[in-house]
Structure formats: C-alpha cells, structure tokens
Amino acid sequence: MADKKYKVLVVDDEPQIAGLLKVCLEMHGMTVKEEYDGSKAFDLFKSEQFDLVITDIMMPVMDGYELVEKIRKESNVPVLFLTAKGDVLDRIKGLNLGADDYIVKPFDPMEVAARVLSTLRRCYGYDRQEEGKELICGSLRLNPGLKRLYKNDESVELTALEYRMTEFFMSNIGQVLTKDQIYEAAWDSDKFPDDNSIMVAISKLRAKISDGENDYIHTIRGLGYRMEEK
C-alpha cells in the first residue's frame, strides 16, 4: 500500500466511474479528490497539490485534452488518460500532450490501481522498502528516499537547506541540537553563518511545519534547539 503518500485527482463526467476509482485507490492508501468536468478540475488542481491526475477525455465544458494542455503549462505531474476511445490516433494525441499512460474503458479498477502505482514508482521512486525509512513526529512524516516532507498527509514545499534541517531534526527527536551541529548537518558552505542567519532559517522552517497545535522546533535558551511533539 502507498500509506497515503500520494494525492490523486480523478476527473470523469460519470460520477459512478469517478467514485469507483476513488474507492479502489483509497483501498491502496491514497487520498483522492473527484471532479466531473475539466474546468472545475483545473481550478482544483491549481488550488491544491496533487501527485497524479487521472482524467477522462470526452467531458463537458473542457475536455481531457485541453485539461492536460493547461496542466502541462503548470506542472509535470504524471497524468493517466481514461477514455472510451480506443483509436490509436487518440492514444497518440494523448501521449503527445504529455500523458504518462492510457487506459481504455471498460476497465478493471484493480488494473487501474496497478498502473497508478507503477506510474508513481517510475515518477517518484516509490517502493515498499522506503516506507520503513520514514521519520515521524506528530503530524509530520518525512520520507528520506523520496526527499519529501508531509504534514497531515499534504506535501510541504521545502528548500534544500530546509529539507536538510528537517531531516536532521527528525533524526534526533527529543535531543538538544547546538547551532554548530545544525550548521554541520544542513549548511552547504565552508563559511559558518552568523547566529541571525540560523535563527531566520529555523524561524522560516518552523512556520512551514507548524500545524496550529505544535511548532515542533523549540528554542532551548543558551543551548540550541530541540524537536519534539508537545
């Protein structure tokens, strides 16, 4: 199972089909959102972060081809086309627009799930062994294999420095870490930053990972910083 690593957008003008895919993918641990026309789907895509999109081709308002064209201007997120059309030219058009795979209706939901997992492995390097390497603190979950941090199962955008700091803190939960230790673990420079630079970097990271109930990184006056769930 994907252990809710991934968030998938399913777009189909037939609610029964979208619902069937949602149930199947959720059985594999994914978070799934549904939309029933391309225009609303694109609005949702812009407002939330998705790891993969499954879209029908023939839809009202905006068809799947136009949706993928718009998505490709914004993102390289993997896309699977889902359609009743089995014509070779339709498949070629979809793939040329940037689709990663093409599934023809009627389909077996388990086959779709297998194709989704295969695409995720190919695009994000996911495999079962990486699940055991995850670091967890409260609502935070860091996967070193994927170099990704999740907060409440939503991906958090981090700079390279912020990622290295987060990995160091989450590998040493409950321990007081000095500024020297944080610098050695996270800064890619031979020149030691001043105290203010470290404080600013930690402040920005704290703002990103706070979940409203926990700031996670706590200042230990005169000693350094400690990550813990409070």
Residue pairs with C-beta under 8 A, 6 or more apart in sequence:
1 28
1 29
2 28
2 29
2 30
2 117
2 120
2 126
3 29
3 131
4 29
4 30
4 31
4 153
5 29
5 30
5 51
5 126
5 143
5 146
5 150
6 30
6 31
6 51
6 52
6 120
6 124
6 126
7 30
7 31
7 32
7 33
7 48
7 49
7 50
7 51
7 52
7 153
7 154
7 155
8 25
8 30
8 31
8 32
8 33
8 50
8 51
8 52
8 53
8 54
8 116
9 32
9 33
9 35
9 41
9 44
9 45
9 50
9 52
9 53
9 54
9 55
10 18
10 21
10 22
10 25
10 32
10 33
10 34
10 35
10 54
10 55
11 18
11 34
11 35
11 36
11 37
11 38
11 41
11 53
11 54
11 55
11 56
11 59
11 64
11 67
12 18
12 21
12 34
12 36
12 54
12 55
12 56
12 59
12 82
13 36
13 37
13 56
13 58
13 59
13 60
14 36
14 56
15 34
15 36
17 56
17 82
17 105
18 34
18 35
18 36
19 34
20 109
21 32
21 54
21 82
21 109
21 112
22 32
22 34
23 109
24 109
24 110
24 112
24 113
25 32
25 112
25 113
25 116
26 32
27 113
28 113
28 116
28 117
30 116
31 153
33 44
33 48
33 50
35 41
35 44
36 59
37 59
37 60
37 61
37 62
38 55
38 59
38 61
38 62
38 63
38 64
38 66
38 67
39 61
39 62
40 61
41 53
41 55
41 62
41 67
42 62
42 67
42 70
42 71
45 53
45 71
45 74
45 75
46 74
49 154
49 155
50 77
51 77
51 78
51 120
51 124
51 155
52 77
52 78
52 79
52 80
52 116
52 119
52 120
52 123
53 68
53 71
53 77
53 78
53 79
53 80
54 79
54 80
54 82
54 112
54 116
55 64
55 67
55 68
55 79
55 80
55 81
55 82
56 64
56 81
56 82
56 83
57 63
57 64
57 65
57 81
57 82
57 83
57 85
57 90
57 94
58 64
58 83
58 84
58 85
59 67
64 81
64 83
64 94
65 93
65 94
65 97
68 79
68 81
68 94
68 97
68 98
68 99
69 97
71 77
71 79
72 97
72 98
78 100
78 119
78 120
78 122
78 123
79 98
79 99
79 100
80 99
80 100
80 101
80 102
80 103
80 112
80 115
80 116
80 119
81 91
81 94
81 99
81 101
81 102
81 103
82 103
82 105
82 107
82 112
83 90
83 94
83 102
83 103
83 104
83 105
84 104
84 105
85 104
86 104
91 102
94 102
95 102
100 119
100 122
100 123
101 115
101 119
103 111
103 112
103 115
117 126
120 126
121 127
124 146
125 145
125 146
126 145
126 146
127 145
129 145
130 143
130 144
130 145
130 146
133 143
133 144
133 145
134 141
134 142
134 143
134 144
135 141
135 142
135 144
135 167
135 170
135 171
135 173
136 142
136 170
137 170
137 173
137 216
137 227
137 228
137 229
138 211
138 214
138 216
138 229
139 151
139 152
139 211
139 214
140 149
140 150
140 151
140 170
140 209
140 211
140 216
141 149
141 150
141 151
141 153
142 148
142 149
142 150
142 166
142 167
142 170
143 149
143 150
144 167
147 163
148 155
149 155
149 156
149 158
149 163
149 166
149 209
150 156
151 209
151 211
152 211
156 208
156 209
157 208
158 166
158 205
158 208
160 188
161 186
161 187
161 188
161 201
162 201
162 204
162 205
162 208
164 185
164 186
164 188
165 182
165 185
165 186
165 201
165 202
165 205
166 205
166 209
168 177
168 181
168 182
168 185
168 186
169 177
169 216
169 217
169 225
169 227
170 227
172 227
173 227
173 228
173 229
174 226
174 227
174 228
175 226
176 220
176 223
176 224
176 225
176 226
177 224
177 225
177 226
178 223
178 224
179 195
179 198
179 224
181 224
182 198
182 202
182 224
182 225
183 192
183 193
183 198
187 193
193 201
202 217
202 225
205 217
206 215
206 216
206 217
209 215
209 216
209 217
210 216
214 229
214 230
216 227
216 228
216 229
217 225
217 226
217 227
218 225
218 226
218 227
218 228
218 230
219 225
220 226
